[in-house]
Amino acid sequence: MRKRLIIAYDIFVLAGFGAYMALTVWRLPEALRHRLFTASMGFLTQLTGMPG
């Protein structure tokens, strides 16, 4: 029971942080938002080993 509570709490915290980051990024200027998205996708492709 305790393990499920910890996992649920972690999911809740990560979802809240994700929503906060999404709202923060949404307010950025278009060019900066595009650069941030491109950099994060590049990092994700390197991390997973998939060709970009």
PDB file with SEQRES, HELIX, SHEET and CRYST1 records, atoms N, CA, C and O in Angstrom:
SEQRES   1 A   52  MET ARG LYS ARG LEU ILE ILE ALA TYR ASP ILE PHE VAL          
SEQRES   2 A   52  LEU ALA GLY PHE GLY ALA TYR MET ALA LEU THR VAL TRP          
SEQRES   3 A   52  ARG LEU PRO GLU ALA LEU ARG HIS ARG LEU PHE THR ALA          
SEQRES   4 A   52  SER MET GLY PHE LEU THR GLN LEU THR GLY MET PRO GLY          
HELIX    1 AA1 ARG A    2  TRP A   26  1                                  25    
HELIX    2 AA2 GLU A   30  THR A   48  1                                  19    
CRYST1    1.000    1.000    1.000  90.00  90.00  90.00 P 1           1          
ATOM      1  N   MET A   1       0.826  -1.194   0.000  1.00  0.00           N  
ATOM      2  CA  MET A   1       0.000   0.000   0.000  1.00  0.00           C  
ATOM      3  C   MET A   1       0.869   1.256   0.000  1.00  0.00           C  
ATOM      4  O   MET A   1       0.595   2.215  -0.722  1.00  0.00           O  
ATOM      5  N   ARG A   2       1.916   1.236   0.818  1.00  0.00           N  
ATOM      6  CA  ARG A   2       2.796   2.402   0.915  1.00  0.00           C  
ATOM      7  C   ARG A   2       3.516   2.661  -0.410  1.00  0.00           C  
ATOM      8  O   ARG A   2       3.704   3.808  -0.816  1.00  0.00           O  
ATOM      9  N   LYS A   3       3.917   1.564  -1.078  1.00  0.00           N  
ATOM     10  CA  LYS A   3       4.609   1.703  -2.355  1.00  0.00           C  
ATOM     11  C   LYS A   3       3.687   2.327  -3.404  1.00  0.00           C  
ATOM     12  O   LYS A   3       4.124   3.166  -4.191  1.00  0.00           O  
ATOM     13  N   ARG A   4       2.429   1.926  -3.417  1.00  0.00           N  
ATOM     14  CA  ARG A   4       1.473   2.506  -4.361  1.00  0.00           C  
ATOM     15  C   ARG A   4       1.257   3.984  -4.089  1.00  0.00           C  
ATOM     16  O   ARG A   4       1.119   4.778  -5.019  1.00  0.00           O  
ATOM     17  N   LEU A   5       1.229   4.350  -2.824  1.00  0.00           N  
ATOM     18  CA  LEU A   5       1.054   5.749  -2.451  1.00  0.00           C  
ATOM     19  C   LEU A   5       2.242   6.586  -2.920  1.00  0.00           C  
ATOM     20  O   LEU A   5       2.064   7.695  -3.423  1.00  0.00           O  
ATOM     21  N   ILE A   6       3.430   6.065  -2.758  1.00  0.00           N  
ATOM     22  CA  ILE A   6       4.637   6.780  -3.202  1.00  0.00           C  
ATOM     23  C   ILE A   6       4.647   6.927  -4.715  1.00  0.00           C  
ATOM     24  O   ILE A   6       4.978   7.995  -5.229  1.00  0.00           O  
ATOM     25  N   ILE A   7       4.291   5.877  -5.432  1.00  0.00           N  
ATOM     26  CA  ILE A   7       4.259   5.933  -6.893  1.00  0.00           C  
ATOM     27  C   ILE A   7       3.191   6.915  -7.365  1.00  0.00           C  
ATOM     28  O   ILE A   7       3.428   7.682  -8.298  1.00  0.00           O  
ATOM     29  N   ALA A   8       2.023   6.898  -6.733  1.00  0.00           N  
ATOM     30  CA  ALA A   8       0.964   7.847  -7.104  1.00  0.00           C  
ATOM     31  C   ALA A   8       1.408   9.278  -6.840  1.00  0.00           C  
ATOM     32  O   ALA A   8       1.141  10.171  -7.644  1.00  0.00           O  
ATOM     33  N   TYR A   9       2.082   9.498  -5.720  1.00  0.00           N  
ATOM     34  CA  TYR A   9       2.584  10.842  -5.396  1.00  0.00           C  
ATOM     35  C   TYR A   9       3.611  11.289  -6.433  1.00  0.00           C  
ATOM     36  O   TYR A   9       3.575  12.433  -6.887  1.00  0.00           O  
ATOM     37  N   ASP A  10       4.523  10.398  -6.809  1.00  0.00           N  
ATOM     38  CA  ASP A  10       5.534  10.736  -7.812  1.00  0.00           C  
ATOM     39  C   ASP A  10       4.882  11.097  -9.150  1.00  0.00           C  
ATOM     40  O   ASP A  10       5.282  12.066  -9.796  1.00  0.00           O  
ATOM     41  N   ILE A  11       3.889  10.328  -9.558  1.00  0.00           N  
ATOM     42  CA  ILE A  11       3.200  10.615 -10.811  1.00  0.00           C  
ATOM     43  C   ILE A  11       2.504  11.966 -10.736  1.00  0.00           C  
ATOM     44  O   ILE A  11       2.552  12.745 -11.689  1.00  0.00           O  
ATOM     45  N   PHE A  12       1.859  12.246  -9.609  1.00  0.00           N  
ATOM     46  CA  PHE A  12       1.172  13.521  -9.421  1.00  0.00           C  
ATOM     47  C   PHE A  12       2.155  14.692  -9.484  1.00  0.00           C  
ATOM     48  O   PHE A  12       1.874  15.702 -10.130  1.00  0.00           O  
ATOM     49  N   VAL A  13       3.296  14.565  -8.822  1.00  0.00           N  
ATOM     50  CA  VAL A  13       4.300  15.631  -8.823  1.00  0.00           C  
ATOM     51  C   VAL A  13       4.870  15.838 -10.223  1.00  0.00           C  
ATOM     52  O   VAL A  13       5.019  16.978 -10.665  1.00  0.00           O  
ATOM     53  N   LEU A  14       5.188  14.761 -10.921  1.00  0.00           N  
ATOM     54  CA  LEU A  14       5.723  14.882 -12.272  1.00  0.00           C  
ATOM     55  C   LEU A  14       4.709  15.477 -13.238  1.00  0.00           C  
ATOM     56  O   LEU A  14       5.075  16.254 -14.120  1.00  0.00           O  
ATOM     57  N   ALA A  15       3.440  15.121 -13.081  1.00  0.00           N  
ATOM     58  CA  ALA A  15       2.402  15.700 -13.933  1.00  0.00           C  
ATOM     59  C   ALA A  15       2.250  17.190 -13.666  1.00  0.00           C  
ATOM     60  O   ALA A  15       2.083  17.976 -14.598  1.00  0.00           O  
ATOM     61  N   GLY A  16       2.307  17.576 -12.412  1.00  0.00           N  
ATOM     62  CA  GLY A  16       2.235  18.990 -12.068  1.00  0.00           C  
ATOM     63  C   GLY A  16       3.418  19.770 -12.604  1.00  0.00           C  
ATOM     64  O   GLY A  16       3.261  20.880 -13.113  1.00  0.00           O  
ATOM     65  N   PHE A  17       4.602  19.188 -12.490  1.00  0.00           N  
ATOM     66  CA  PHE A  17       5.798  19.846 -13.014  1.00  0.00           C  
ATOM     67  C   PHE A  17       5.719  19.957 -14.532  1.00  0.00           C  
ATOM     68  O   PHE A  17       6.108  20.976 -15.102  1.00  0.00           O  
ATOM     69  N   GLY A  18       5.218  18.917 -15.187  1.00  0.00           N  
ATOM     70  CA  GLY A  18       5.070  18.946 -16.637  1.00  0.00           C  
ATOM     71  C   GLY A  18       4.092  20.025 -17.077  1.00  0.00           C  
ATOM     72  O   GLY A  18       4.331  20.720 -18.064  1.00  0.00           O  
ATOM     73  N   ALA A  19       2.984  20.166 -16.343  1.00  0.00           N  
ATOM     74  CA  ALA A  19       2.011  21.207 -16.672  1.00  0.00           C  
ATOM     75  C   ALA A  19       2.617  22.596 -16.466  1.00  0.00           C  
ATOM     76  O   ALA A  19       2.394  23.500 -17.272  1.00  0.00           O  
ATOM     77  N   TYR A  20       3.377  22.760 -15.395  1.00  0.00           N  
ATOM     78  CA  TYR A  20       4.031  24.038 -15.136  1.00  0.00           C  
ATOM     79  C   TYR A  20       5.023  24.385 -16.252  1.00  0.00           C  
ATOM     80  O   TYR A  20       5.062  25.521 -16.725  1.00  0.00           O  
ATOM     81  N   MET A  21       5.816  23.405 -16.663  1.00  0.00           N  
ATOM     82  CA  MET A  21       6.794  23.645 -17.727  1.00  0.00           C  
ATOM     83  C   MET A  21       6.094  23.951 -19.050  1.00  0.00           C  
ATOM     84  O   MET A  21       6.545  24.812 -19.806  1.00  0.00           O  
ATOM     85  N   ALA A  22       4.997  23.252 -19.333  1.00  0.00           N  
ATOM     86  CA  ALA A  22       4.261  23.504 -20.568  1.00  0.00           C  
ATOM     87  C   ALA A  22       3.717  24.931 -20.587  1.00  0.00           C  
ATOM     88  O   ALA A  22       3.790  25.609 -21.612  1.00  0.00           O  
ATOM     89  N   LEU A  23       3.177  25.386 -19.469  1.00  0.00           N  
ATOM     90  CA  LEU A  23       2.657  26.749 -19.405  1.00  0.00           C  
ATOM     91  C   LEU A  23       3.782  27.778 -19.510  1.00  0.00           C  
ATOM     92  O   LEU A  23       3.602  28.840 -20.106  1.00  0.00           O  
ATOM     93  N   THR A  24       4.938  27.463 -18.933  1.00  0.00           N  
ATOM     94  CA  THR A  24       6.077  28.379 -19.011  1.00  0.00           C  
ATOM     95  C   THR A  24       6.590  28.475 -20.440  1.00  0.00           C  
ATOM     96  O   THR A  24       6.849  29.569 -20.942  1.00  0.00           O  
ATOM     97  N   VAL A  25       6.736  27.330 -21.090  1.00  0.00           N  
ATOM     98  CA  VAL A  25       7.242  27.313 -22.465  1.00  0.00           C  
ATOM     99  C   VAL A  25       6.246  27.976 -23.405  1.00  0.00           C  
ATOM    100  O   VAL A  25       6.643  28.632 -24.368  1.00  0.00           O  
ATOM    101  N   TRP A  26       4.958  27.810 -23.134  1.00  0.00           N  
ATOM    102  CA  TRP A  26       3.927  28.379 -23.999  1.00  0.00           C  
ATOM    103  C   TRP A  26       4.023  29.900 -24.056  1.00  0.00           C  
ATOM    104  O   TRP A  26       3.665  30.504 -25.067  1.00  0.00           O  
ATOM    105  N   ARG A  27       4.501  30.522 -22.985  1.00  0.00           N  
ATOM    106  CA  ARG A  27       4.597  31.982 -22.927  1.00  0.00           C  
ATOM    107  C   ARG A  27       5.872  32.523 -23.558  1.00  0.00           C  
ATOM    108  O   ARG A  27       6.036  33.738 -23.669  1.00  0.00           O  
ATOM    109  N   LEU A  28       6.773  31.645 -23.971  1.00  0.00           N  
ATOM    110  CA  LEU A  28       8.008  32.093 -24.606  1.00  0.00           C  
ATOM    111  C   LEU A  28       7.710  32.613 -26.018  1.00  0.00           C  
ATOM    112  O   LEU A  28       6.705  32.242 -26.624  1.00  0.00           O  
ATOM    113  N   PRO A  29       8.592  33.473 -26.533  1.00  0.00           N  
ATOM    114  CA  PRO A  29       8.424  33.909 -27.930  1.00  0.00           C  
ATOM    115  C   PRO A  29       8.529  32.719 -28.881  1.00  0.00           C  
ATOM    116  O   PRO A  29       9.156  31.709 -28.560  1.00  0.00           O  
ATOM    117  N   GLU A  30       7.915  32.847 -30.042  1.00  0.00           N  
ATOM    118  CA  GLU A  30       7.827  31.740 -31.001  1.00  0.00           C  
ATOM    119  C   GLU A  30       9.197  31.192 -31.406  1.00  0.00           C  
ATOM    120  O   GLU A  30       9.385  29.977 -31.459  1.00  0.00           O  
ATOM    121  N   ALA A  31      10.148  32.075 -31.689  1.00  0.00           N  
ATOM    122  CA  ALA A  31      11.474  31.620 -32.135  1.00  0.00           C  
ATOM    123  C   ALA A  31      12.187  30.838 -31.030  1.00  0.00           C  
ATOM    124  O   ALA A  31      12.805  29.808 -31.296  1.00  0.00           O  
ATOM    125  N   LEU A  32      12.102  31.322 -29.812  1.00  0.00           N  
ATOM    126  CA  LEU A  32      12.756  30.641 -28.697  1.00  0.00           C  
ATOM    127  C   LEU A  32      12.073  29.309 -28.398  1.00  0.00           C  
ATOM    128  O   LEU A  32      12.740  28.326 -28.077  1.00  0.00           O  
ATOM    129  N   ARG A  33      10.752  29.275 -28.503  1.00  0.00           N  
ATOM    130  CA  ARG A  33      10.001  28.031 -28.292  1.00  0.00           C  
ATOM    131  C   ARG A  33      10.400  26.998 -29.340  1.00  0.00           C  
ATOM    132  O   ARG A  33      10.576  25.823 -29.019  1.00  0.00           O  
ATOM    133  N   HIS A  34      10.544  27.431 -30.591  1.00  0.00           N  
ATOM    134  CA  HIS A  34      10.928  26.515 -31.661  1.00  0.00           C  
ATOM    135  C   HIS A  34      12.342  25.972 -31.439  1.00  0.00           C  
ATOM    136  O   HIS A  34      12.589  24.784 -31.642  1.00  0.00           O  
ATOM    137  N   ARG A  35      13.262  26.835 -31.025  1.00  0.00           N  
ATOM    138  CA  ARG A  35      14.635  26.386 -30.753  1.00  0.00           C  
ATOM    139  C   ARG A  35      14.674  25.398 -29.605  1.00  0.00           C  
ATOM    140  O   ARG A  35      15.390  24.399 -29.672  1.00  0.00           O  
ATOM    141  N   LEU A  36      13.916  25.662 -28.555  1.00  0.00           N  
ATOM    142  CA  LEU A  36      13.861  24.759 -27.409  1.00  0.00           C  
ATOM    143  C   LEU A  36      13.285  23.404 -27.806  1.00  0.00           C  
ATOM    144  O   LEU A  36      13.793  22.365 -27.383  1.00  0.00           O  
ATOM    145  N   PHE A  37      12.226  23.409 -28.617  1.00  0.00           N  
ATOM    146  CA  PHE A  37      11.617  22.169 -29.086  1.00  0.00           C  
ATOM    147  C   PHE A  37      12.590  21.374 -29.946  1.00  0.00           C  
ATOM    148  O   PHE A  37      12.712  20.159 -29.795  1.00  0.00           O  
ATOM    149  N   THR A  38      13.283  22.066 -30.850  1.00  0.00           N  
ATOM    150  CA  THR A  38      14.244  21.390 -31.728  1.00  0.00           C  
ATOM    151  C   THR A  38      15.390  20.780 -30.925  1.00  0.00           C  
ATOM    152  O   THR A  38      15.812  19.655 -31.190  1.00  0.00           O  
ATOM    153  N   ALA A  39      15.888  21.528 -29.946  1.00  0.00           N  
ATOM    154  CA  ALA A  39      16.984  21.012 -29.119  1.00  0.00           C  
ATOM    155  C   ALA A  39      16.531  19.805 -28.298  1.00  0.00           C  
ATOM    156  O   ALA A  39      17.273  18.830 -28.178  1.00  0.00           O  
ATOM    157  N   SER A  40      15.331  19.856 -27.735  1.00  0.00           N  
ATOM    158  CA  SER A  40      14.855  18.736 -26.924  1.00  0.00           C  
ATOM    159  C   SER A  40      14.600  17.504 -27.787  1.00  0.00           C  
ATOM    160  O   SER A  40      14.861  16.384 -27.347  1.00  0.00           O  
ATOM    161  N   MET A  41      14.095  17.688 -29.012  1.00  0.00           N  
ATOM    162  CA  MET A  41      13.891  16.549 -29.901  1.00  0.00           C  
ATOM    163  C   MET A  41      15.225  15.961 -30.346  1.00  0.00           C  
ATOM    164  O   MET A  41      15.353  14.743 -30.475  1.00  0.00           O  
ATOM    165  N   GLY A  42      16.222  16.819 -30.583  1.00  0.00           N  
ATOM    166  CA  GLY A  42      17.553  16.326 -30.929  1.00  0.00           C  
ATOM    167  C   GLY A  42      18.165  15.513 -29.807  1.00  0.00           C  
ATOM    168  O   GLY A  42      18.777  14.471 -30.037  1.00  0.00           O  
ATOM    169  N   PHE A  43      17.993  16.004 -28.586  1.00  0.00           N  
ATOM    170  CA  PHE A  43      18.507  15.269 -27.425  1.00  0.00           C  
ATOM    171  C   PHE A  43      17.793  13.934 -27.269  1.00  0.00           C  
ATOM    172  O   PHE A  43      18.420  12.922 -26.956  1.00  0.00           O  
ATOM    173  N   LEU A  44      16.491  13.934 -27.484  1.00  0.00           N  
ATOM    174  CA  LEU A  44      15.723  12.694 -27.355  1.00  0.00           C  
ATOM    175  C   LEU A  44      16.127  11.669 -28.400  1.00  0.00           C  
ATOM    176  O   LEU A  44      16.201  10.478 -28.098  1.00  0.00           O  
ATOM    177  N   THR A  45      16.391  12.113 -29.630  1.00  0.00           N  
ATOM    178  CA  THR A  45      16.815  11.159 -30.659  1.00  0.00           C  
ATOM    179  C   THR A  45      18.203  10.602 -30.352  1.00  0.00           C  
ATOM    180  O   THR A  45      18.469   9.431 -30.621  1.00  0.00           O  
ATOM    181  N   GLN A  46      19.084  11.422 -29.794  1.00  0.00           N  
ATOM    182  CA  GLN A  46      20.405  10.906 -29.415  1.00  0.00           C  
ATOM    183  C   GLN A  46      20.290   9.925 -28.252  1.00  0.00           C  
ATOM    184  O   GLN A  46      20.984   8.909 -28.211  1.00  0.00           O  
ATOM    185  N   LEU A  47      19.415  10.239 -27.317  1.00  0.00           N  
ATOM    186  CA  LEU A  47      19.239   9.391 -26.149  1.00  0.00           C  
ATOM    187  C   LEU A  47      18.667   8.025 -26.524  1.00  0.00           C  
ATOM    188  O   LEU A  47      19.076   7.007 -25.966  1.00  0.00           O  
ATOM    189  N   THR A  48      17.733   8.000 -27.459  1.00  0.00           N  
ATOM    190  CA  THR A  48      17.111   6.744 -27.859  1.00  0.00           C  
ATOM    191  C   THR A  48      17.878   6.025 -28.959  1.00  0.00           C  
ATOM    192  O   THR A  48      17.630   4.847 -29.213  1.00  0.00           O  
ATOM    193  N   GLY A  49      18.813   6.723 -29.619  1.00  0.00           N  
ATOM    194  CA  GLY A  49      19.580   6.094 -30.675  1.00  0.00           C  
ATOM    195  C   GLY A  49      18.865   6.054 -32.016  1.00  0.00           C  
ATOM    196  O   GLY A  49      19.304   5.372 -32.941  1.00  0.00           O  
ATOM    197  N   MET A  50      17.774   6.779 -32.116  1.00  0.00           N  
ATOM    198  CA  MET A  50      17.030   6.807 -33.373  1.00  0.00           C  
ATOM    199  C   MET A  50      17.616   7.874 -34.298  1.00  0.00           C  
ATOM    200  O   MET A  50      18.088   8.910 -33.830  1.00  0.00           O  
ATOM    201  N   PRO A  51      17.587   7.626 -35.588  1.00  0.00           N  
ATOM    202  CA  PRO A  51      18.111   8.654 -36.521  1.00  0.00           C  
ATOM    203  C   PRO A  51      17.202   9.865 -36.554  1.00  0.00           C  
ATOM    204  O   PRO A  51      15.978   9.740 -36.527  1.00  0.00           O  
ATOM    205  N   GLY A  52      17.809  11.033 -36.613  1.00  0.00           N  
ATOM    206  CA  GLY A  52      17.034  12.265 -36.617  1.00  0.00           C  
ATOM    207  C   GLY A  52      16.728  12.689 -37.977  1.00  0.00           C  
ATOM    208  O   GLY A  52      16.077  13.716 -38.172  1.00  0.00           O  
TER     209      GLY A  52                                                      
END                                                                             
